[in-house]
Amino acid sequence: GDRQTVLSFLSGKQGEMYAPQSGEITGLLKQLGDEMLADQKDMIATEDAAVQAYEGLMAAKKKEVVALSESIEKGLNRVAELGVHIAQMKND
């Protein structure tokens, strides 16, 4: 049964057991292709959104690092100034 159908299909003969379904197969392949293309577009859009979110987060974190670095620098300068002031007070 199945073997004869396959052989008929491969040989190009359309015997009693084989009825061409190429239109139906083409339709299914087109539908699969359309679904895959839509899925690919969705995945690309999702990835683009994730990249934008990541870049936004990194920009915010870089600003935060700059602000914190400035704060640390100010704190260190203040400690140094106080150290100098204390040393001057001891010498007086």
trRosetta pair geometry for C-beta under 8 A, 3 or more apart (Angstrom, degrees):
i j d omega theta_ij theta_ji phi_ij phi_ji
1 4 6.1 -63 -147 32 10 106
1 5 6.7 7 154 -16 55 108
1 17 7.2 -164 -152 -155 59 140
2 5 5.5 -54 -150 34 33 114
2 6 6.3 32 154 -18 67 104
3 6 5.8 -55 -150 37 31 109
3 7 6.2 28 154 -16 66 108
4 7 5.7 -54 -143 40 31 110
4 8 6.1 34 155 -22 65 107
4 15 7.5 -72 160 68 103 148
4 17 5.6 48 113 66 114 161
5 8 5.8 -54 -147 36 27 112
5 9 6.3 28 153 -20 63 107
5 17 5.3 -112 -84 131 79 114
5 18 5.4 141 -144 -80 71 92
6 9 5.7 -55 -149 36 30 112
6 10 6.2 23 156 -14 67 109
7 10 5.8 -56 -140 41 30 106
7 11 6.0 19 163 -11 66 113
8 11 6.1 -62 -140 44 24 103
8 13 5.1 -90 -152 80 73 89
8 14 6.9 94 166 -113 110 24
8 15 4.7 -99 -126 17 138 108
8 17 6.2 158 -2 71 159 98
8 18 4.2 -167 109 -15 134 141
9 12 7.9 32 171 -68 27 27
9 18 5.7 -173 -62 -137 75 146
13 18 7.5 107 102 47 67 136
14 18 5.5 -122 -144 91 56 103
14 19 7.4 67 -165 -111 104 31
14 20 6.2 -45 -115 -37 126 97
15 18 5.5 72 49 23 73 95
21 24 4.6 -47 178 45 89 117
21 25 5.6 95 115 -27 88 97
22 25 5.5 -55 -141 41 34 111
22 26 6.0 37 158 -22 68 106
23 26 5.8 -52 -144 36 27 111
23 27 6.4 30 153 -20 61 107
24 27 5.6 -54 -151 35 30 114
24 28 6.5 30 152 -18 64 105
25 28 5.7 -54 -149 36 33 111
25 29 6.3 31 153 -17 66 106
26 29 5.7 -55 -146 38 31 110
26 30 6.2 33 154 -20 65 105
27 30 5.7 -53 -147 35 30 111
27 31 6.3 31 154 -19 64 106
28 31 5.6 -54 -148 36 31 112
28 32 6.3 32 153 -18 65 105
29 32 5.6 -52 -146 37 32 112
29 33 6.2 35 153 -20 65 106
30 33 5.6 -54 -148 37 31 113
30 34 6.3 32 153 -20 65 105
31 34 5.7 -53 -146 36 30 111
31 35 6.3 29 155 -17 64 107
32 35 5.8 -56 -147 38 30 110
32 36 6.2 30 154 -19 65 107
33 36 5.7 -55 -146 37 30 110
33 37 6.3 31 155 -20 64 107
34 37 5.7 -55 -148 36 30 112
34 38 6.4 30 154 -18 64 106
35 38 5.7 -54 -147 37 31 111
35 39 6.3 33 153 -19 65 106
36 39 5.6 -53 -146 38 31 113
36 40 6.2 35 153 -22 64 105
37 40 5.6 -51 -147 34 31 113
37 41 6.5 32 153 -19 63 103
38 41 5.7 -52 -149 35 32 111
38 42 6.5 33 151 -19 64 105
39 42 5.6 -55 -150 36 33 113
39 43 6.3 31 153 -19 66 105
40 43 5.7 -54 -147 37 31 110
40 44 6.3 31 154 -19 65 106
41 44 5.8 -54 -146 37 30 111
41 45 6.3 31 154 -18 64 107
42 45 5.8 -56 -148 37 29 110
42 46 6.3 30 154 -19 64 107
43 46 5.6 -54 -146 37 31 112
43 47 6.2 30 155 -18 65 107
44 47 5.7 -55 -145 39 30 110
44 48 6.2 34 154 -21 65 105
45 48 5.7 -51 -145 35 30 113
45 49 6.4 31 154 -18 63 105
46 49 5.8 -55 -151 36 30 111
46 50 6.4 30 151 -19 64 106
47 50 5.6 -53 -147 36 33 112
47 51 6.4 36 153 -22 66 103
48 51 5.7 -52 -148 34 32 112
48 52 6.5 31 153 -17 64 105
49 52 5.8 -54 -149 37 32 111
49 53 6.3 33 153 -19 65 106
50 53 5.7 -53 -146 37 32 112
50 54 6.2 34 153 -21 65 107
51 54 5.7 -55 -148 37 30 113
51 55 6.3 29 154 -18 65 106
52 55 5.8 -53 -145 37 31 110
52 56 6.3 33 155 -19 64 106
53 56 5.7 -55 -150 37 30 113
53 57 6.3 30 153 -19 64 107
54 57 5.7 -56 -148 37 30 111
54 58 6.3 29 154 -18 65 107
55 58 5.7 -53 -144 37 31 111
55 59 6.4 34 155 -21 64 104
56 59 5.8 -53 -148 34 30 111
56 60 6.5 28 154 -16 64 106
57 60 5.8 -57 -150 38 31 111
57 61 6.2 29 153 -18 67 108
58 61 5.6 -54 -143 39 32 111
58 62 6.3 36 155 -23 65 103
59 62 5.8 -52 -149 32 30 112
59 63 6.7 30 152 -17 62 104
60 63 5.8 -55 -153 36 32 111
60 64 6.4 35 149 -21 65 107
61 64 5.3 -52 -147 36 35 116
61 65 6.4 40 152 -23 66 101
62 65 5.6 -49 -148 32 33 112
62 66 6.6 34 152 -19 63 102
63 66 5.7 -52 -150 35 33 112
63 67 6.3 31 153 -17 66 106
64 67 5.8 -55 -147 38 31 110
64 68 6.2 26 157 -15 66 109
65 68 5.9 -58 -143 42 28 108
65 69 6.1 32 156 -23 65 108
66 69 5.8 -55 -146 35 27 112
66 70 6.4 28 154 -19 63 105
67 70 5.8 -55 -151 35 30 111
67 71 6.4 31 151 -20 64 107
68 71 5.4 -52 -147 36 35 115
68 72 6.3 37 153 -20 66 102
69 72 5.7 -51 -148 35 32 111
69 73 6.3 35 151 -21 64 105
70 73 5.6 -53 -148 36 32 114
70 74 6.4 33 153 -19 65 104
71 74 5.8 -52 -149 35 31 111
71 75 6.4 32 151 -19 63 107
72 75 5.6 -56 -150 37 32 114
72 76 6.3 31 153 -19 66 105
73 76 5.8 -54 -147 36 30 110
73 77 6.4 31 153 -19 64 106
74 77 5.7 -55 -148 37 31 112
74 78 6.3 33 152 -22 65 106
75 78 5.6 -53 -148 34 31 112
75 79 6.5 33 152 -20 64 103
76 79 5.6 -50 -148 34 33 113
76 80 6.4 34 152 -19 64 105
77 80 5.7 -54 -149 37 32 112
77 81 6.3 33 152 -20 66 106
78 81 5.7 -53 -147 37 31 112
78 82 6.3 31 154 -18 64 107
79 82 5.8 -57 -148 38 29 110
79 83 6.3 34 152 -23 64 106
80 83 5.6 -53 -149 33 31 115
80 84 6.5 31 153 -17 64 103
81 84 5.8 -54 -151 36 32 110
81 85 6.2 32 150 -20 65 108
82 85 5.4 -53 -144 38 33 114
82 86 6.2 36 155 -21 67 104
83 86 5.8 -51 -145 35 29 110
83 87 6.4 29 154 -18 62 107
84 87 5.7 -57 -149 37 30 112
84 88 6.4 31 152 -20 65 106
85 88 5.7 -54 -149 35 30 111
85 89 6.4 32 151 -21 64 106
86 89 5.6 -54 -149 34 32 113
86 90 6.5 33 153 -20 64 104
87 90 5.8 -52 -150 33 32 111
87 91 6.5 29 153 -16 64 108
88 91 5.7 -60 -150 38 33 110
88 92 6.6 37 152 -29 65 104
89 92 5.8 -51 -150 25 32 114
